[in-house]
Each structure stands twice: as C-alpha cells, then as structure tokens.
C-alpha cells in the first residue's frame, strides 16, 4: 500500500513539472519573432562557453565563439510543434524548447536538460 501511495505521488510530481514546463515555454512563433530575425545574440553553454548566434529568417543559423573555447558552426533551423530544431553541418537534427529564465535570459531545453542560456 505504501509503495502505491509513493508511486502515485511521484507520478503527480512528474506530471506537475511537465505541466509547468509546458505553461512556461515560448510558443514557436514567439521564438521566431524574438530570436530568428537575423540579429545576433549570446548563447552560453552550461560549461560557460559563449557564442554569438545568428538565426536568419531564411532558415540559416551560425555560431561564432566569443572566447578561445568553442567552434564556429553553421546549419539550418526550423520551427517544430513545441519549439525549434537545428541541424548543424555534419550532425543530425536536434529539437529544443525555449523558456524565459529572467530579465533578457532564456533557457534552451532539450527535454528537462538545459543546453544553453540565451541572452539579449
């Protein structure tokens, strides 16, 4: 009986977190309007490697390292049902959601994992 109660409580907690993520995430069209118009912005990885990112309206994306760490890259982007996807040259497509995380800061999430913090 105790195990069943714990299992139900854990399920409610996971469902609550997932619902919270869905409620806070940016809609794909808002991501496009905010970030994908060709203006550069900064992306920082969890390891604090910083890039200047440029997503252009024609579906192209570039990144350039701000410091000595990181590598330049180019690829394509497209909106998805829940956010957006990028395909960097030589890699498979990866999809993300974007969530506001403070003044002029957004968390780029792959599932429940933060992959980058975007700032303007």
C-alpha positions in Angstrom: 0.0 0.0 0.0 2.8 2.4 0.9 4.6 1.7 -2.4 1.4 2.5 -4.3 1.0 5.8 -2.5 4.6 6.8 -3.2 4.2 5.8 -6.9 1.1 7.9 -7.2 2.8 10.9 -5.5 5.8 10.6 -7.8 3.5 10.5 -10.8 1.7 13.6 -9.7 5.0 15.4 -9.1 6.3 14.5 -12.6 3.0 15.5 -14.2 3.2 18.8 -12.4 6.7 19.5 -13.5 5.8 18.6 -17.1 2.7 20.9 -17.0 4.8 23.7 -15.5 7.3 23.3 -18.4 4.6 23.4 -21.0 3.0 26.5 -19.4 6.2 28.5 -19.3 7.7 27.6 -22.6 7.7 30.1 -25.5 5.5 29.3 -28.5 7.4 28.5 -31.7 6.1 31.7 -33.4 7.3 33.8 -30.4 10.8 32.1 -30.6 10.9 33.1 -34.3 9.8 36.7 -33.6 12.2 37.1 -30.7 15.4 35.4 -32.0 15.2 34.4 -35.6 15.2 37.7 -37.4 18.9 38.0 -38.1 20.0 40.0 -35.0 23.0 38.5 -33.1 22.6 37.4 -29.5 24.6 35.5 -27.0 24.3 31.8 -26.1 26.2 30.3 -23.1 26.6 26.5 -22.6 26.3 25.0 -19.1 30.2 24.9 -19.2 30.0 28.7 -19.8 31.4 28.6 -23.4 29.9 31.6 -25.1 28.8 32.1 -28.7 27.4 34.8 -30.8 24.4 33.3 -32.5 22.6 34.5 -35.6 19.4 32.8 -36.8 18.2 34.4 -40.1 14.7 34.5 -41.4 15.7 32.3 -44.4 16.3 29.3 -42.1 20.1 29.5 -41.7 22.0 29.7 -38.4 25.6 30.5 -37.5 27.5 30.5 -34.3 30.9 32.1 -33.5 32.8 31.6 -30.2 33.1 34.7 -28.1 36.3 33.5 -26.5 39.0 30.9 -27.2 36.8 27.9 -26.4 34.2 26.6 -28.8 34.0 26.1 -32.5 32.3 28.0 -35.3 29.4 26.4 -36.9 26.6 26.8 -39.4 23.4 25.0 -40.1 19.7 25.3 -40.6 16.8 25.8 -38.3 13.0 25.2 -38.4 10.2 25.6 -36.1 8.7 22.4 -34.5 5.4 21.8 -32.8 6.9 22.7 -29.4 9.8 24.9 -30.2 12.5 24.7 -32.8 15.1 22.3 -34.3 18.6 22.9 -35.6 20.7 20.8 -37.9 24.4 21.8 -37.8 26.6 20.7 -40.7 27.7 17.1 -40.1 25.1 16.5 -37.4 21.5 15.2 -37.0 18.6 17.5 -36.2 18.1 18.3 -32.5 15.0 19.9 -31.2 14.6 22.3 -28.2 12.1 24.3 -26.3 12.8 27.8 -25.0 11.7 29.1 -21.6 12.1 32.6 -20.1 14.5 32.4 -17.2 15.0 36.0 -16.0 15.4 39.5 -17.4 16.5 39.1 -21.0 17.5 35.5 -20.4 16.0 32.3 -21.8 16.8 28.6 -21.1 17.1 26.4 -24.2 16.0 23.0 -23.1 16.3 19.5 -24.6 13.7 17.6 -22.6 14.4 18.6 -19.0 18.1 19.4 -19.6 19.3 23.0 -20.0 21.6 23.1 -23.1 22.2 26.8 -23.3 21.2 30.2 -21.8 20.3 32.8 -24.4 20.7 36.5 -23.6 20.0 39.7 -25.4 
